[in-house]
């Protein structure tokens, strides 16, 4: 039975943390974007995020955050959420589920603890800004 199930591979869809100026916070903050660098439109998207890890020898975790999107065009980007500086020292996990046509796709993206920093930044496709990318194959 298990051999009859095909699990489709997610390609050209990834996450990026980009440092941007915020008028609300009067400083630079890290925003996480979902990047669709594929030729396919995505629909019925759900992103569930959380942070977890050890700080000062104590296990910590954040609440789950859920984000829903109806559609995401091909070769586009959408801001998912801001990452507060205090959780950059934790693993930041984003679980993405979406459809292309009638096929369901899902993938987990993890920014390892302390990996979101200026030293790991590179140009993010579609956005053409510097940021930290995870899940790009």
KEVEXFI-237931 format. One line per 2 residues: for each residue y, x, z of C-alpha. Coordinates in pm, whole numbers, m for minus. Layout:
REM KEVEXFI-237931
Y X Z | ...
REM end
This chain:
REM KEVEXFI-237931
0 0 0 | 247 270 92
199 449 m237 | 319 134 m416
661 151 m250 | 921 354 m435
1218 473 m235 | 1512 536 m468
1705 860 m424 | 2079 845 m359
2262 1073 m602 | 2633 1152 m637
2728 942 m334 | 2838 1144 m31
3073 1162 266 | 3373 1389 318
3601 1452 616 | 3957 1519 500
4246 1636 717 | 4555 1427 646
4895 1361 794 | 4922 1043 1001
5259 880 1065 | 5098 681 1347
4984 994 1535 | 5261 1224 1408
5009 1492 1323 | 4711 1583 1110
4390 1388 1171 | 4043 1392 1015
3955 1085 806 | 3604 1026 672
3574 904 314 | 3281 763 122
3280 920 m224 | 3109 754 m521
3097 1025 m788 | 2834 837 m989
2858 625 m1303 | 2736 316 m1112
2933 52 m925 | 2805 0 m571
2807 m337 m398 | 2730 m492 m61
2787 m165 126 | 2735 m118 500
2825 199 691 | 2717 242 1053
2861 543 1235 | 2810 709 1571
2856 1047 1736 | 2609 1211 1973
2532 1546 2132 | 2577 1759 2440
2917 1843 2591 | 2940 2064 2899
2564 2027 2954 | 2582 1648 2954
2441 1420 2684 | 2718 1212 2523
2726 939 2261 | 2983 702 2119
2959 334 2042 | 2829 225 1703
3094 135 1449 | 3012 m85 1152
3206 m107 826 | 3131 m344 538
3255 m325 179 | 3191 m577 m96
3229 m341 m392 | 3298 22 m472
3367 116 m834 | 3215 418 m1005
3404 746 m951 | 3607 628 m653
3664 699 m286 | 3728 475 14
3844 568 364 | 3584 470 623
3730 579 956 | 3927 835 1151
3741 1090 1363 | 3913 1165 1691
3937 1534 1781 | 3732 1485 2098
3420 1388 1901 | 3436 1679 1654
3222 1875 1902 | 2947 1613 1860
2716 1536 1566 | 2884 1262 1362
2628 1044 1182 | 2695 789 908
2417 559 785 | 2496 408 443
2319 113 283 | 2419 m31 m55
2296 m193 m375 | 2312 m81 m737
2211 m390 m931 | 1919 m539 m739
1798 m207 m596 | 1865 m124 m230
1960 235 m142 | 2013 397 194
2093 744 322 | 2193 916 644
2480 1166 642 | 2542 1399 938
2835 1624 1009 | 2680 1877 1248
2874 1942 1570 | 3185 2156 1515
3130 2165 1136 | 3442 1960 1066
3706 2231 1062 | 3948 2396 821
3712 2692 771 | 3446 2471 611
3686 2287 381 | 3642 2284 4
3781 2067 m272 | 3638 1715 m258
3554 1564 m599 | 3732 1238 m686
3991 1288 m406 | 4098 1637 m519
4188 1727 m162 | 4033 1985 69
3771 1854 307 | 3428 1904 464
3148 1752 253 | 2806 1636 367
2523 1492 161 | 2631 1629 m175
2329 1752 m367
REM end
